[in-house]
Amino acid sequence: MPDSFVHLHNHTEYSMLDGAQRLAPMFAEVARQGMPAIAMSDHGNMFGAYEFAQVAKGFADVRPIIGIEAYVAPSSRFSRTKEFWGPGGRRAVGDDGEGSKDVSGGGRFTHMTMWAHNAEGLRNLFRLSTQASYE
């Protein structure tokens, strides 16, 4: 019986310094396990979206879901003021009494993972990704 579980948070070889999954073997394994879909959510770029969609054409039973794990900053990249995402804008304190290590960039940015639901959503992700590379 096919599994209805779908991996949504995958970093491919296009996720600089963070992913090593090659697309064809990833799709082959997903198909072998009978999963209905697989998503890509590379860090900060959508460089692999076209190849992801092309490889998916060879696996008719696996639906490709294109996304991005974007970096979200509370202020300008030129700002040198640390901003934190914890309650009241305070840094969350970890078990060691220091600032929590799950806040990226020392509190300057965090991540938001987004997936395209349709063609309009895909265009929106491309637009956001492009805009982010300029700002």
Backbone bond lengths (Angstrom), bond angles and torsions (degrees), N, CA, C in turn:
res aa  C-N    CA-C-N  psi(-1)  N-CA   C-N-CA  omega(-1)  CA-C   N-CA-C  phi
1 M - - - 1.455 - - 1.531 108.92 -
2 P 1.317 118.54 130.38 1.462 120.87 179.63 1.523 111.52 -63.20
3 D 1.305 114.94 144.82 1.455 122.10 178.68 1.526 108.75 -85.27
4 S 1.318 117.61 137.03 1.462 119.56 179.31 1.531 111.59 -89.68
5 F 1.335 116.90 -0.60 1.460 120.89 178.73 1.524 110.04 -68.87
6 V 1.339 116.39 139.14 1.464 122.04 179.11 1.527 108.92 -131.86
7 H 1.324 116.24 127.49 1.467 120.74 174.03 1.524 108.34 -77.84
8 L 1.316 117.20 120.61 1.461 121.52 -178.28 1.527 113.19 -103.69
9 H 1.318 117.32 -21.53 1.470 120.03 -175.12 1.528 109.12 -111.58
10 N 1.320 115.91 87.50 1.464 121.66 -178.54 1.513 110.54 -125.41
11 H 1.320 115.37 130.92 1.459 121.24 174.48 1.520 107.65 -102.64
12 T 1.321 115.68 122.06 1.459 120.75 -179.13 1.525 109.93 -93.10
13 E 1.319 114.92 -174.61 1.461 120.61 178.08 1.532 111.92 -61.47
14 Y 1.325 117.14 -11.79 1.464 121.11 178.61 1.527 112.49 -88.61
15 S 1.313 117.39 -1.65 1.460 122.15 178.88 1.529 107.44 -91.78
16 M 1.313 115.49 94.16 1.465 122.07 -172.24 1.527 112.91 -49.12
17 L 1.320 115.96 123.34 1.461 124.56 177.18 1.528 113.55 58.90
18 D 1.324 117.64 16.61 1.464 118.98 -176.35 1.522 113.33 -137.81
19 G 1.313 118.57 -9.37 1.450 119.46 -177.81 1.509 111.58 -141.55
20 A 1.325 115.45 150.35 1.459 119.29 179.78 1.522 112.06 -134.06
21 Q 1.327 117.60 0.79 1.464 119.83 -177.47 1.522 110.70 -68.48
22 R 1.301 115.58 125.23 1.466 120.61 173.78 1.527 106.57 -87.20
23 L 1.311 116.01 143.92 1.465 120.66 -168.86 1.522 114.25 -66.69
24 A 1.323 118.89 -50.65 1.471 120.32 -176.74 1.527 112.03 -60.21
25 P 1.344 119.76 -47.83 1.468 118.60 177.23 1.527 113.16 -63.06
26 M 1.327 117.03 -33.24 1.460 120.23 178.14 1.532 110.30 -64.04
27 F 1.331 116.72 -47.54 1.468 120.00 178.18 1.525 111.24 -63.64
28 A 1.320 117.04 -39.64 1.468 120.44 -179.84 1.527 110.83 -61.66
29 E 1.325 116.99 -42.18 1.462 120.31 -179.98 1.527 111.39 -68.75
30 V 1.311 116.78 -40.16 1.467 120.73 177.48 1.529 109.77 -61.54
31 A 1.329 116.94 -43.83 1.470 121.23 178.48 1.526 110.40 -64.21
32 R 1.341 116.91 -42.36 1.470 120.98 -179.63 1.524 110.89 -60.33
33 Q 1.326 116.69 -37.21 1.462 120.96 -179.37 1.527 112.91 -83.17
34 G 1.321 117.35 -3.68 1.461 120.74 177.46 1.518 114.63 75.20
35 M 1.325 116.77 20.81 1.468 119.31 178.14 1.523 109.38 -75.57
36 P 1.331 117.95 143.93 1.464 120.49 -175.28 1.527 115.01 -79.68
37 A 1.344 117.30 -16.37 1.465 119.97 -175.14 1.518 109.63 -159.50
38 I 1.326 114.93 167.15 1.464 122.10 173.56 1.528 107.01 -149.51
39 A 1.326 115.73 143.15 1.468 119.98 -179.79 1.519 110.54 -116.13
40 M 1.318 114.64 152.60 1.459 120.98 168.91 1.519 107.22 -112.62
41 S 1.317 116.41 141.62 1.470 120.77 177.55 1.525 107.51 -146.31
42 D 1.330 114.88 65.61 1.458 120.03 -177.64 1.521 111.16 -65.47
43 H 1.324 114.60 154.48 1.462 121.76 -178.24 1.517 112.00 -75.38
44 G 1.317 115.59 115.66 1.446 122.01 167.83 1.515 117.54 67.44
45 N 1.323 118.28 10.43 1.463 119.11 178.28 1.521 110.39 -157.68
46 M 1.319 114.49 165.55 1.466 120.85 177.19 1.527 110.00 -125.96
47 F 1.334 115.36 30.35 1.459 120.87 -176.88 1.524 112.56 -57.44
48 G 1.327 117.62 -33.28 1.455 121.02 -174.87 1.519 115.33 -91.21
49 A 1.323 118.43 1.69 1.467 121.24 -174.09 1.523 112.73 -59.54
50 Y 1.321 117.37 -43.43 1.466 120.10 -178.08 1.526 110.69 -65.08
51 E 1.335 116.73 -49.26 1.467 119.04 -179.88 1.526 110.79 -63.65
52 F 1.329 117.37 -37.73 1.462 122.16 177.31 1.531 109.79 -56.74
53 A 1.325 116.45 -47.98 1.471 121.27 179.42 1.525 111.37 -65.53
54 Q 1.330 117.38 -38.33 1.468 120.86 180.00 1.525 111.14 -67.42
55 V 1.321 117.75 -45.28 1.468 121.48 178.70 1.524 109.88 -62.32
56 A 1.328 116.84 -38.21 1.465 121.49 -179.22 1.525 112.20 -59.37
57 K 1.323 117.43 -29.05 1.468 120.63 -179.71 1.523 112.21 -61.61
58 G 1.320 117.50 -23.52 1.457 121.43 178.01 1.519 113.66 -83.42
59 F 1.321 117.18 -1.23 1.464 122.13 -178.14 1.528 108.32 -130.82
60 A 1.313 116.04 80.13 1.470 122.28 -172.32 1.530 113.45 -58.75
61 D 1.334 117.45 -27.91 1.460 120.31 -176.74 1.529 113.29 -89.04
62 V 1.331 117.14 1.25 1.464 120.82 -178.34 1.527 109.00 -118.20
63 R 1.324 116.12 118.89 1.466 121.09 -179.81 1.530 109.82 -84.50
64 P 1.326 118.27 126.54 1.466 120.10 176.66 1.530 111.01 -82.25
65 I 1.309 116.35 137.71 1.458 122.19 176.40 1.526 106.74 -122.32
66 I 1.318 116.44 117.06 1.460 120.72 -175.90 1.520 110.04 -98.45
67 G 1.322 114.95 132.63 1.453 120.17 179.72 1.514 111.51 -149.76
68 I 1.310 114.67 -170.28 1.461 122.04 179.21 1.523 108.41 -152.28
69 E 1.313 116.61 143.30 1.464 120.75 168.94 1.520 105.48 -100.07
70 A 1.317 114.90 98.29 1.461 121.51 -173.77 1.522 111.07 -86.21
71 Y 1.301 114.54 154.67 1.457 121.44 171.79 1.523 106.93 -91.16
72 V 1.317 115.98 129.99 1.458 121.06 -179.45 1.526 107.59 -116.30
73 A 1.320 115.82 123.05 1.465 121.14 -179.27 1.526 109.47 -112.54
74 P 1.331 117.09 137.57 1.461 119.83 -178.99 1.522 113.63 -74.79
75 S 1.327 117.25 -15.47 1.464 119.94 -179.36 1.526 109.05 -149.58
76 S 1.287 116.54 -172.03 1.460 122.87 -177.47 1.527 112.16 -62.99
77 R 1.315 116.44 148.15 1.461 120.36 176.15 1.525 111.16 -65.75
78 F 1.326 117.19 -16.48 1.460 121.37 179.37 1.524 112.26 -84.87
79 S 1.328 116.99 -13.81 1.458 121.37 -179.90 1.525 109.56 -69.41
80 R 1.313 117.00 134.62 1.462 121.78 177.82 1.527 111.06 -103.26
81 T 1.321 116.59 2.44 1.454 121.42 178.35 1.519 108.92 -83.11
82 K 1.333 116.28 125.62 1.461 119.04 177.83 1.522 109.30 -71.97
83 E 1.309 114.63 135.73 1.461 120.48 176.35 1.512 107.17 -124.32
84 F 1.318 115.87 140.78 1.449 119.45 -175.81 1.515 110.45 -120.53
85 W 1.316 114.14 156.37 1.453 121.28 -172.39 1.520 113.04 -103.41
86 G 1.314 117.44 5.95 1.453 120.43 -178.90 1.523 111.69 -78.07
87 P 1.349 116.99 178.89 1.461 120.85 178.99 1.523 110.69 -56.70
88 G 1.309 117.20 132.15 1.453 121.77 179.09 1.520 113.78 66.72
89 G 1.327 117.01 16.74 1.458 120.14 -179.43 1.517 113.66 76.06
90 R 1.348 117.11 12.96 1.466 120.81 -179.47 1.521 109.99 -94.30
91 R 1.310 114.76 148.89 1.458 120.23 177.18 1.531 109.11 -66.34
92 A 1.322 115.52 133.93 1.457 119.90 174.89 1.527 108.06 -69.70
93 V 1.329 117.47 138.97 1.461 121.13 -178.44 1.518 108.95 -98.56
94 G 1.338 115.51 129.87 1.456 121.36 179.76 1.518 111.69 -82.79
95 D 1.329 116.55 -179.95 1.462 122.25 -179.68 1.525 112.41 -60.46
96 D 1.329 116.72 -26.93 1.466 120.73 -177.81 1.530 112.45 -85.54
97 G 1.332 117.26 4.13 1.454 121.02 -179.20 1.517 113.30 82.59
98 E 1.318 115.87 -7.94 1.462 121.16 178.42 1.523 108.83 -92.27
99 G 1.310 115.14 175.64 1.457 119.76 176.74 1.515 111.07 -62.38
100 S 1.290 115.68 142.97 1.460 121.16 -179.63 1.525 110.77 -58.52
101 K 1.307 115.95 136.65 1.458 121.01 -178.00 1.531 111.99 -81.85
102 D 1.322 117.95 -2.90 1.468 119.37 -179.40 1.531 112.13 -87.69
103 V 1.314 117.17 2.05 1.459 120.69 177.20 1.516 107.45 -96.00
104 S 1.309 116.52 110.42 1.458 121.83 -175.00 1.519 112.38 -65.29
105 G 1.314 115.28 150.35 1.458 120.76 173.43 1.512 113.68 58.83
106 G 1.337 117.37 31.10 1.459 119.44 -179.94 1.513 112.59 62.33
107 G 1.326 117.45 26.26 1.458 121.45 178.96 1.508 113.37 96.47
108 R 1.339 117.58 2.98 1.467 120.04 -178.00 1.528 112.55 -84.01
109 F 1.320 117.32 -21.13 1.466 119.17 178.19 1.520 109.82 -156.84
110 T 1.291 115.76 165.94 1.456 121.82 174.87 1.524 107.26 -140.62
111 H 1.303 117.33 -178.25 1.463 121.24 -176.41 1.526 111.14 -111.40
112 M 1.324 115.49 148.62 1.457 122.05 172.64 1.523 107.14 -137.50
113 T 1.318 116.38 121.23 1.460 120.57 -179.89 1.520 108.72 -96.16
114 M 1.345 114.64 129.59 1.466 121.36 -176.87 1.523 108.98 -132.79
115 W 1.332 116.87 144.67 1.458 122.41 177.70 1.522 109.64 -126.23
116 A 1.318 115.47 148.88 1.466 120.86 177.67 1.524 109.10 -82.95
117 H 1.313 116.00 131.47 1.465 121.88 177.69 1.528 111.03 -90.30
118 N 1.325 116.21 -26.56 1.470 121.15 -178.19 1.534 108.48 -157.32
119 A 1.339 116.58 -172.61 1.471 120.82 -177.46 1.527 111.74 -61.63
120 E 1.315 117.18 -39.03 1.465 119.91 178.30 1.527 110.50 -63.76
121 G 1.320 116.53 -42.11 1.461 120.69 177.39 1.519 111.79 -62.35
122 L 1.323 116.55 -39.14 1.464 120.55 177.85 1.530 110.47 -63.90
123 R 1.319 116.41 -43.74 1.474 119.73 176.95 1.534 110.56 -60.56
124 N 1.324 116.32 -39.99 1.464 120.06 178.61 1.529 111.35 -63.37
125 L 1.334 116.77 -41.70 1.464 119.47 178.28 1.525 111.18 -64.89
126 F 1.335 116.93 -41.88 1.470 119.89 176.70 1.530 110.37 -60.73
127 R 1.314 115.94 -42.75 1.467 120.92 -179.30 1.530 110.59 -63.24
128 L 1.328 116.86 -46.77 1.466 120.72 179.56 1.521 111.46 -63.24
129 S 1.318 116.41 -43.38 1.462 120.93 179.85 1.522 111.25 -62.37
130 T 1.317 116.03 -43.32 1.469 120.43 178.81 1.520 110.64 -64.77
131 Q 1.320 116.51 -46.84 1.466 120.60 -179.61 1.528 110.39 -60.22
132 A 1.321 116.85 -41.50 1.466 120.58 -178.92 1.522 111.91 -63.24
133 S 1.323 117.17 -32.16 1.467 119.04 -179.01 1.524 111.94 -72.54
134 Y 1.322 116.98 -18.78 1.460 120.98 179.32 1.522 113.21 -94.17
135 E 1.333 116.93 -20.59 1.475 119.37 -174.59 1.504 112.54 -102.95
